[in-house]
Amino acid sequence: MLTIVCCLLNLNKLALNIEVSIMKTEILIQFGNRVKELRKAQNMSQEGLADAAGLHRTYIGMIERAEKNITLVNIEKIAKALKIEINTLFK
């Protein structure tokens, strides 16, 4: 009986981790899409944005494809490179 309880607790923990992972993925997708939208509105390439932000060009692509969990420091760099306020990236 104790094994079953432990198994159920582990399954609940796994379900919670999956739910958090899905939520995390959704915010990364939304943010990446917003960066792409703002970059394209300025007719800027990924490479151009990367150069202006002092980041690697592949990093910008990874952000736009929701493959990277970007830091606040890099969010600020991207906002400055796009000449926008940081909060514009979250609208």
Disulfide bonds with the S-S distance in Angstrom:
none
